């Protein structure tokens, strides 16, 4: 395969970006807070914060961490928050102190939280009051020096009813108190370089305990520059309006919705609870976004809501999808309502996250994850570590300034995670076409082997999703005496649908080779999903 053959499809996209444009993410954000001081930075619960207010409040939080908590450069601070205004304030305070932010899912169980806090060696945690009972269960098993609790309206000056703090957290300090006390203290500037660690971004733990991807300031500066290079037409300084429903603790929203768009002075509407579809759609109506980012299930849910057609979509320039494969029928439904198709990208926590994205130059859903980003090398390897021919499937392996240095304190895992010549092994199977567009056909471990033939669940799901009466679906392999494995399809019906298993199989037979047609079809009220909305095939395999 020709080296970087995808660059022939770049058009006006630069071949390389400068990963050292800013010495650190902190410097990049500091510049934005000065340059766009009077612009609205965040809108949440009907309240707004300007860039100048974010500057002032985050500086106060930084000073509190430094002087009262004793946080020093390199210390780890966990943030366990939904999409509240306190999230960006906490993040900016933490990184201004030179500390490392450890992003934590607010829905974690006590076991998961204990593992992450212990593995990262966290000194402090910023936590939503509604998540404090989880921390209360395991606080005695951690080395936390400080617990800072966040209510819904904290940082906004809004008194919103919030869950009570767990009674076991007797030393917890309200975030509002930290802001007030920090405002009386002087922030101490910290010198940072691109090599300093910015985030510990824990993987989903699909194989054993989750691991922390060590992401540096340079990794994130690089990925924001790569995103800007691809999306120049949807990155207009001080003009973009972003609605953020994907959780900010997820790397996709963290880099894309927050860091990238904050750096150009965008207005960001935070959606704390996207499962409240009525409230979510009301936010979309008020925001009239120019940029929207989501996973396939989020788009799917929105297209089924009657109020989506009442949103003014005239400003929408970019609908981005990631986290899991975007299904063509979902993009078609979204485009029919908004006039804008879903532009899919691909990446991982370990790659900050974007490795590839569909450029603005294409004018319809591509069914691929787009072109590799500037300054990125991607090669597809077979099981023996040899590069496959163009058009053949192989494991996606990547090298670039956005790729992590390794997993936090996991030297053995790092040996397995990289090729001998330094390419990160994603565990995903992909195919390049002649133009350089990369299609992810599946996770290696999700592949189904039917009588010696490879069946990729994404392929089956893409077809089944278009069957009338199917709201969403997921495909797994189950043991079979005759074929080794058989294809099993789980389906959630649309309201009022009377779909049968045989009708689904008949539909799939028209579109799929015989060995790919689901042998078993089961109907469920809902599919198991992660907090980000990613369908958890492993949970279906366990249940099966």
C-alpha positions as CSV (number, residue, x, y, z in Angstrom):
1,X,0.0,0.0,0.0
2,X,1.3,3.5,-0.8
3,X,2.3,5.4,2.3
4,X,-0.5,7.8,3.3
5,X,-2.3,7.2,0.0
6,X,-5.3,8.9,1.7
7,X,-3.6,12.3,1.4
8,X,-4.6,12.4,-2.3
9,X,-8.2,12.9,-1.1
10,X,-7.3,15.8,1.2
11,X,-8.1,18.7,-1.1
12,X,-7.4,21.8,1.0
13,X,-6.6,19.9,4.2
14,X,-3.0,20.3,5.2
15,X,-0.8,17.2,5.2
16,X,0.7,18.1,8.6
17,X,-0.3,20.0,11.7
18,X,1.9,21.7,14.3
19,X,1.4,19.6,17.6
20,X,3.5,22.3,19.4
21,X,1.4,25.3,18.3
22,X,0.7,25.8,22.0
23,X,3.1,24.7,24.8
24,X,0.2,23.1,26.6
25,X,-3.6,22.8,26.6
26,X,-3.6,25.3,29.5
27,X,-1.9,27.9,27.3
28,X,-4.4,27.3,24.6
29,X,-7.3,27.7,26.9
30,X,-5.8,30.8,28.6
31,X,-5.5,32.5,25.2
32,X,-9.2,31.8,24.5
33,X,-10.4,33.2,27.8
34,X,-8.6,36.5,27.0
35,X,-9.5,36.7,23.3
36,X,-13.2,35.9,23.7
37,X,-13.7,37.4,27.2
38,X,-17.1,38.9,26.4
39,X,-18.5,35.9,24.5
40,X,-20.8,33.4,26.1
41,X,-18.8,30.2,26.8
42,X,-21.5,28.0,28.4
43,X,-25.2,27.8,28.7
44,X,-26.7,25.5,31.3
45,X,-30.1,25.4,33.0
46,X,-31.0,28.7,31.5
47,X,-27.9,30.5,32.9
48,X,-24.8,31.6,31.1
49,X,-21.1,32.0,31.8
50,X,-18.8,34.3,29.7
51,X,-15.3,33.4,28.9
52,X,-14.2,36.1,31.4
53,X,-16.3,34.5,34.1
54,X,-14.9,31.1,33.4
55,X,-11.4,32.6,33.6
56,X,-12.2,34.2,37.0
57,X,-14.0,31.1,38.5
58,X,-11.5,28.6,37.3
59,X,-8.6,30.7,38.6
60,X,-10.3,30.8,42.0
61,X,-10.7,27.0,42.0
62,X,-7.0,26.6,41.0
63,X,-5.9,28.8,43.9
64,X,-8.1,26.8,46.3
65,X,-6.5,23.5,45.1
66,X,-3.1,24.9,45.4
67,X,-3.3,26.6,48.8
68,X,-6.0,24.7,50.7
69,X,-5.9,21.2,49.2
70,X,-2.2,21.3,48.6
71,X,-2.4,20.1,45.0
72,X,1.0,20.2,43.1
73,X,2.0,19.7,39.5
74,X,1.5,16.1,38.6
75,X,-1.0,15.2,41.3
76,X,-4.1,13.4,40.2
77,X,-7.6,14.9,40.7
78,X,-10.7,12.9,39.8
79,X,-13.7,14.6,38.3
80,X,-16.9,12.6,38.6
81,X,-19.6,14.9,37.0
82,X,-22.3,14.9,34.4
83,X,-22.4,17.8,32.0
84,X,-22.7,20.7,34.5
85,X,-21.1,24.1,34.3
86,X,-18.8,23.0,37.2
87,X,-17.1,20.5,34.8
88,X,-15.3,23.0,32.7
89,X,-14.6,25.2,35.7
90,X,-13.1,22.2,37.6
91,X,-11.1,21.1,34.6
92,X,-9.6,24.5,33.9
93,X,-8.7,24.9,37.6
94,X,-7.1,21.5,37.8
95,X,-4.9,21.9,34.7
96,X,-4.0,25.5,35.6
97,X,-2.6,24.0,38.8
98,X,-0.5,21.6,36.6
99,X,-2.4,18.6,38.0
100,X,-3.7,15.6,36.0
101,X,-7.5,15.2,35.6
102,X,-8.8,11.7,36.0
103,X,-12.2,11.5,34.3
104,X,-14.7,9.3,36.0
105,X,-18.2,8.1,35.0
106,X,-20.8,9.4,37.5
107,X,-22.7,6.2,37.2
108,X,-19.8,3.9,38.2
109,X,-20.4,1.3,40.9
110,X,-18.3,1.4,44.1
111,X,-16.0,-1.4,42.8
112,X,-15.3,0.5,39.6
113,X,-14.8,3.8,41.4
114,X,-12.4,2.2,44.0
115,X,-10.3,0.7,41.2
116,X,-10.0,3.9,39.3
117,X,-9.2,6.1,42.3
118,X,-6.7,3.6,43.6
119,X,-5.0,2.9,40.3
120,X,-4.6,6.6,39.5
121,X,-3.5,7.5,43.0
122,X,-6.0,10.4,43.2
123,X,-5.4,13.0,45.9
124,X,-8.8,14.7,45.5
125,X,-12.1,14.3,43.8
126,X,-14.7,16.7,42.4
127,X,-18.0,14.8,42.6
128,X,-21.7,15.3,41.8
129,X,-23.7,15.2,45.0
130,X,-25.9,12.5,43.4
131,X,-22.8,10.2,43.0
132,X,-21.6,10.7,46.6
133,X,-23.3,7.5,48.0
134,X,-21.0,5.5,45.7
135,X,-18.0,7.3,47.1
136,X,-19.3,6.8,50.6
137,X,-19.2,3.1,50.2
138,X,-15.4,3.0,49.5
139,X,-14.0,6.3,50.8
140,X,-12.1,4.4,53.5
141,X,-10.2,2.4,50.9
142,X,-8.9,5.4,49.0
143,X,-6.0,7.9,49.7
144,X,-8.2,10.9,49.0
145,X,-7.2,14.1,50.9
146,X,-10.1,16.2,49.7
147,X,-13.7,15.7,48.5
148,X,-15.4,18.6,46.7
149,X,-19.1,18.2,46.1
150,X,-21.0,19.7,43.2
151,X,-24.7,20.6,43.0
152,X,-26.6,21.2,39.8
153,X,-26.3,25.0,39.7
154,X,-22.8,25.4,41.2
155,X,-20.7,27.9,39.3
156,X,-23.8,29.4,37.7
157,X,-25.0,31.3,40.8
158,X,-28.2,29.3,40.5
159,X,-29.9,27.6,43.5
160,X,-31.2,24.4,42.0
161,X,-32.4,21.5,44.1
162,X,-29.8,18.8,44.1
163,X,-29.3,15.4,45.8
164,X,-28.0,15.5,49.4
165,X,-24.3,14.7,50.1
166,X,-23.8,11.2,51.5
167,X,-23.6,11.5,55.3
168,X,-20.4,9.4,55.4
169,X,-18.5,12.1,53.6
170,X,-18.1,14.2,56.8
171,X,-15.1,16.3,55.5
172,X,-16.6,17.1,52.1
173,X,-16.4,20.7,51.0
174,X,-19.0,22.3,48.6
175,X,-17.7,23.4,45.3
176,X,-19.2,26.8,45.9
177,X,-17.2,27.1,49.1
178,X,-14.0,26.3,47.2
179,X,-14.8,29.0,44.6
180,X,-15.6,31.6,47.3
181,X,-12.4,30.8,49.3
182,X,-10.3,30.5,46.3
183,X,-11.3,34.0,45.1
184,X,-9.5,35.4,48.1
185,X,-6.3,33.5,47.3
186,X,-3.7,34.1,44.6
187,X,-3.2,31.5,41.9
188,X,0.4,30.4,41.4
189,X,1.3,30.1,37.7
190,X,2.7,26.6,36.8
191,X,5.1,26.0,34.0
192,X,3.9,23.2,31.7
193,X,5.3,21.5,28.6
194,X,3.7,19.3,26.0
195,X,5.2,16.3,27.6
196,X,3.4,16.8,30.9
197,X,0.4,14.5,31.6
198,X,-3.0,16.2,31.1
199,X,-5.6,13.3,31.5
200,X,-5.8,9.8,32.7
201,X,-8.5,8.6,30.4
202,X,-9.7,5.1,31.5
203,X,-10.8,2.6,28.9
204,X,-14.1,0.9,29.3
205,X,-12.5,-2.2,30.7
206,X,-13.9,-4.6,28.1
207,X,-11.1,-7.1,28.9
208,X,-10.5,-7.2,32.7
209,X,-9.9,-4.1,34.8
210,X,-9.9,-0.7,33.0
211,X,-6.5,0.9,32.2
212,X,-5.7,4.6,32.2
213,X,-4.5,6.0,28.9
214,X,-1.9,8.5,29.7
215,X,-2.7,11.6,27.5
216,X,-0.2,14.5,27.5
217,X,-0.9,18.2,26.8
218,X,0.8,17.7,23.4
219,X,-1.5,14.8,22.6
220,X,-4.6,17.0,23.0
221,X,-3.1,20.1,21.4
222,X,-2.3,17.9,18.4
223,X,-5.8,16.4,18.2
224,X,-7.5,19.8,18.4
225,X,-5.2,21.0,15.6
226,X,-6.1,17.9,13.6
227,X,-9.8,18.4,14.2
228,X,-9.5,22.1,13.2
229,X,-7.6,21.1,10.0
230,X,-10.5,18.8,8.9
231,X,-13.4,21.0,10.1
232,X,-12.2,24.5,9.2
233,X,-15.6,25.3,7.8
234,X,-17.3,24.4,11.1
235,X,-14.7,26.0,13.3
236,X,-15.4,29.7,12.7
237,X,-14.0,31.8,15.6
238,X,-16.7,33.2,18.0
239,X,-19.5,32.0,15.7
240,X,-20.2,28.3,16.4
241,X,-22.9,27.1,18.7
242,X,-22.4,23.6,20.1
243,X,-24.9,21.4,22.0
244,X,-23.1,18.9,24.2
245,X,-25.1,15.9,25.2
246,X,-22.3,13.3,25.0
247,X,-20.8,13.2,28.5
248,X,-17.7,15.4,28.9
249,X,-15.9,12.7,30.8
250,X,-15.9,10.8,27.5
251,X,-12.9,11.7,25.3
252,X,-15.0,12.4,22.2
253,X,-16.9,15.3,23.9
254,X,-13.9,16.3,26.0
255,X,-11.7,17.0,23.0
256,X,-14.3,17.8,20.4
257,X,-17.1,19.6,22.1
258,X,-15.1,21.3,24.9
259,X,-11.4,21.8,24.2
260,X,-11.5,22.4,20.5
261,X,-14.6,24.6,20.4
262,X,-13.6,26.5,23.6
263,X,-10.3,27.4,21.9
264,X,-12.2,29.2,19.1
265,X,-14.7,31.0,21.3
266,X,-17.8,28.9,20.7
267,X,-21.0,29.0,22.8
268,X,-21.5,25.6,24.4
269,X,-24.9,24.4,25.6
270,X,-24.5,21.6,28.2
271,X,-27.1,18.9,28.4
272,X,-26.9,17.3,31.8
273,X,-29.5,14.6,31.2
274,X,-30.0,13.6,27.5
275,X,-32.3,10.8,28.6
276,X,-34.9,13.5,29.3
277,X,-35.7,13.7,25.6
278,X,-38.3,16.4,26.0
279,X,-35.9,18.6,27.8
280,X,-33.1,17.7,25.4
281,X,-35.2,18.7,22.4
282,X,-36.2,22.0,24.2
283,X,-32.5,22.8,24.5
284,X,-32.0,22.1,20.8
285,X,-34.9,24.5,20.0
286,X,-33.4,27.2,22.2
287,X,-29.8,26.8,21.0
288,X,-30.3,26.4,17.3
289,X,-26.9,24.7,17.0
290,X,-24.4,24.9,14.3
291,X,-22.5,21.8,15.6
292,X,-23.9,18.6,17.1
293,X,-22.0,15.6,18.1
294,X,-23.5,12.2,19.2
295,X,-23.3,8.5,19.1
296,X,-25.6,6.4,16.8
297,X,-28.1,5.6,19.6
298,X,-28.4,9.2,20.5
299,X,-29.2,10.2,16.9
300,X,-31.6,7.3,16.6
301,X,-33.5,8.3,19.8
302,X,-33.8,11.9,18.6
303,X,-35.1,11.0,15.2
304,X,-38.0,9.2,16.9
305,X,-39.0,12.3,18.9
306,X,-41.7,14.3,17.2
307,X,-40.4,17.6,18.5
308,X,-37.1,17.3,16.5
309,X,-38.9,18.6,13.4
310,X,-39.7,21.8,15.3
311,X,-36.1,22.7,15.8
312,X,-34.6,25.4,13.6
313,X,-31.8,23.6,11.9
314,X,-30.8,26.4,9.5
315,X,-27.5,27.0,11.2
316,X,-26.4,23.3,11.4
317,X,-23.1,22.9,9.6
318,X,-21.7,19.8,11.3
319,X,-23.4,16.6,12.6
320,X,-20.6,14.4,13.9
321,X,-20.8,10.8,15.0
322,X,-18.4,8.5,16.8
323,X,-18.0,6.2,19.8
324,X,-19.6,3.3,17.8
325,X,-20.5,2.8,14.1
326,X,-23.0,5.2,12.6
327,X,-25.7,3.2,10.7
328,X,-26.7,4.6,7.3
329,X,-30.4,4.5,8.0
330,X,-29.9,6.6,11.1
331,X,-28.0,9.2,9.1
332,X,-30.8,9.1,6.5
333,X,-33.5,9.8,9.1
334,X,-31.4,12.6,10.6
335,X,-30.8,14.2,7.2
336,X,-34.5,14.0,6.3
337,X,-35.3,16.1,9.4
338,X,-32.2,18.4,9.7
339,X,-31.0,18.5,6.1
340,X,-27.5,17.5,7.4
341,X,-26.1,13.9,7.2
342,X,-24.0,12.4,10.0
343,X,-20.2,12.7,9.4
344,X,-18.6,9.8,11.1
345,X,-15.2,9.7,12.8
346,X,-13.1,7.1,14.4
347,X,-10.8,7.0,17.4
348,X,-10.1,5.7,20.9
349,X,-9.4,7.0,24.4
350,X,-5.7,6.1,23.6
351,X,-5.6,8.4,20.6
352,X,-7.1,11.6,22.1
353,X,-9.4,10.4,20.3
354,X,-9.6,11.2,16.6
355,X,-7.6,9.0,14.1
356,X,-9.9,9.5,11.1
357,X,-12.8,11.7,10.1
358,X,-15.0,12.4,7.1
359,X,-13.9,15.7,5.6
360,X,-16.2,18.6,4.9
361,X,-15.6,18.1,1.1
362,X,-17.9,15.0,1.0
363,X,-21.6,15.7,0.6
364,X,-23.3,12.5,1.7
365,X,-23.0,9.7,4.3
366,X,-19.9,7.7,3.3
367,X,-20.4,4.5,5.4
368,X,-16.8,4.9,6.4
369,X,-14.9,6.6,9.2
370,X,-13.2,9.0,6.7
371,X,-9.6,9.8,6.1
372,X,-6.8,9.5,8.6
373,X,-6.0,12.8,10.2
374,X,-3.0,15.0,9.2
375,X,0.3,14.0,10.7
376,X,-1.1,10.5,11.3
377,X,0.2,7.2,9.9
378,X,-2.2,4.2,9.8
379,X,-1.4,0.7,8.6
380,X,-3.6,-2.4,8.6
381,X,-1.8,-5.6,9.8
382,X,-2.7,-9.3,9.5
383,X,-2.3,-11.7,12.4
384,X,1.3,-12.2,11.6
385,X,2.1,-8.5,11.7
386,X,2.3,-8.0,7.9
387,X,0.6,-5.1,6.2
388,X,-2.4,-6.2,4.1
389,X,-3.0,-5.3,0.5
390,X,-5.3,-2.4,-0.3
391,X,-9.0,-3.5,0.1
392,X,-8.2,-6.3,2.5
393,X,-9.1,-6.3,6.2
394,X,-6.5,-5.9,8.9
395,X,-6.0,-4.6,12.4
396,X,-5.8,-0.8,12.5
397,X,-2.5,0.3,13.9
398,X,-1.7,4.0,14.2
399,X,1.2,6.4,14.9
400,X,0.9,10.1,15.4
401,X,1.2,13.0,17.9
402,X,-2.3,12.3,19.3
403,X,-1.4,8.7,20.3
404,X,-0.8,8.1,24.0
405,X,2.6,7.4,25.5
406,X,1.1,4.3,27.1
407,X,-1.1,3.0,29.9
408,X,-0.6,4.4,33.4
409,X,1.8,2.2,35.3
410,X,1.2,-0.8,33.0
411,X,4.5,-1.7,31.4
412,X,3.5,-5.2,30.4
413,X,0.2,-3.9,28.8
414,X,2.3,-1.3,26.9
415,X,4.5,-4.0,25.4
416,X,1.3,-5.7,24.0
417,X,-0.3,-2.4,23.0
418,X,2.3,-1.3,20.4
419,X,4.0,-2.9,17.4
420,X,7.8,-3.2,17.5
421,X,8.1,-0.1,15.4
422,X,5.8,2.0,17.6
423,X,2.3,1.8,16.1
424,X,-0.6,1.5,18.6
425,X,-2.6,-1.6,18.0
426,X,-6.3,-0.5,18.2
427,X,-7.9,-4.0,18.2
428,X,-10.2,-2.8,15.5
429,X,-10.4,-4.4,12.0
430,X,-10.5,-2.0,9.1
431,X,-10.4,-1.8,5.3
432,X,-9.0,1.1,3.2
433,X,-10.5,1.9,-0.2
434,X,-8.5,3.3,-3.1
435,X,-9.3,6.9,-2.1
436,X,-8.0,6.3,1.5
437,X,-11.3,6.2,3.3
438,X,-11.1,3.8,6.3
439,X,-14.1,1.5,7.1
440,X,-14.1,-0.2,10.5
441,X,-15.6,-3.6,10.0
442,X,-15.4,-4.6,13.6
443,X,-13.6,-5.2,16.8
444,X,-11.4,-8.3,16.5
445,X,-13.1,-9.9,19.5
446,X,-16.6,-9.2,18.1
447,X,-16.0,-10.9,14.8
448,X,-18.2,-14.0,14.4
449,X,-16.9,-17.1,12.7
450,X,-19.6,-19.0,10.8
451,X,-18.4,-22.2,9.1
452,X,-15.0,-20.6,8.6
453,X,-16.5,-17.4,7.2
454,X,-15.9,-14.0,9.0
455,X,-19.1,-12.2,9.9
456,X,-18.8,-8.6,11.2
457,X,-21.7,-7.5,13.5
458,X,-21.6,-4.0,12.1
459,X,-22.4,-5.4,8.6
460,X,-25.5,-7.3,9.9
461,X,-26.7,-4.4,12.1
462,X,-26.5,-1.9,9.2
463,X,-28.9,-4.0,7.2
464,X,-31.2,-5.0,10.0
465,X,-31.5,-1.4,11.2
466,X,-33.1,-0.5,7.9
467,X,-35.9,-3.1,8.3
468,X,-39.2,-1.4,8.9
469,X,-40.2,-1.8,12.6
470,X,-36.6,-1.9,13.9
471,X,-35.7,0.9,16.3
472,X,-32.2,-0.4,17.1
473,X,-30.4,-3.7,17.1
474,X,-27.2,-5.5,18.1
475,X,-25.6,-8.6,16.7
476,X,-23.4,-11.2,18.5
477,X,-22.1,-14.7,17.9
478,X,-23.5,-17.7,19.8
479,X,-22.2,-21.3,19.9
480,X,-23.6,-23.6,17.2
481,X,-23.1,-27.3,16.8
482,X,-23.0,-27.2,13.0
483,X,-21.3,-23.9,12.1
484,X,-19.2,-23.3,15.2
485,X,-20.9,-20.0,15.8
486,X,-24.2,-18.6,14.6
487,X,-25.4,-15.1,14.2
488,X,-27.9,-13.9,16.8
489,X,-29.7,-10.6,16.5
490,X,-31.3,-8.6,19.3
491,X,-33.9,-6.1,18.3
492,X,-35.8,-3.2,19.9
493,X,-39.0,-2.5,17.9
494,X,-40.3,0.9,17.1
495,X,-43.6,1.8,18.9
496,X,-46.6,0.0,17.5
497,X,-44.4,-2.3,15.3
498,X,-45.7,-5.9,14.9
499,X,-42.4,-7.3,13.5
500,X,-41.7,-11.0,13.7
501,X,-38.4,-12.9,13.7
502,X,-39.2,-14.5,10.4
503,X,-39.9,-11.1,8.8
504,X,-36.5,-9.9,10.0
505,X,-34.7,-12.9,8.6
506,X,-36.6,-12.6,5.3
507,X,-35.5,-8.9,5.1
508,X,-31.9,-9.8,5.9
509,X,-31.8,-12.6,3.3
510,X,-32.5,-10.0,0.6
511,X,-29.4,-8.0,1.6
512,X,-26.9,-10.4,3.1
513,X,-25.0,-13.5,2.1
514,X,-26.7,-16.6,3.6
515,X,-24.1,-17.2,6.3
516,X,-24.5,-13.7,7.6
517,X,-28.3,-13.9,8.0
518,X,-29.3,-14.1,11.7
519,X,-30.1,-17.7,12.7
520,X,-31.7,-16.4,15.9
521,X,-33.7,-13.2,16.5
522,X,-34.8,-12.0,19.9
523,X,-36.8,-9.0,20.8
524,X,-36.0,-6.8,23.8
525,X,-37.5,-3.8,25.5
526,X,-34.0,-2.1,25.4
527,X,-30.4,-2.9,24.7
528,X,-27.7,-2.7,27.3
529,X,-25.6,0.5,26.8
530,X,-22.7,2.3,28.4
531,X,-23.2,5.7,29.9
532,X,-22.2,7.2,26.6
533,X,-24.9,5.3,24.7
534,X,-22.6,2.6,23.2
535,X,-24.4,-0.8,22.8
536,X,-22.6,-3.3,25.0
537,X,-22.4,-6.5,23.0
538,X,-20.4,-8.2,25.8
539,X,-23.4,-7.9,28.1
540,X,-25.6,-9.6,25.4
541,X,-23.0,-12.3,25.0
542,X,-23.0,-12.9,28.8
543,X,-26.8,-13.1,28.8
544,X,-26.9,-15.4,25.8
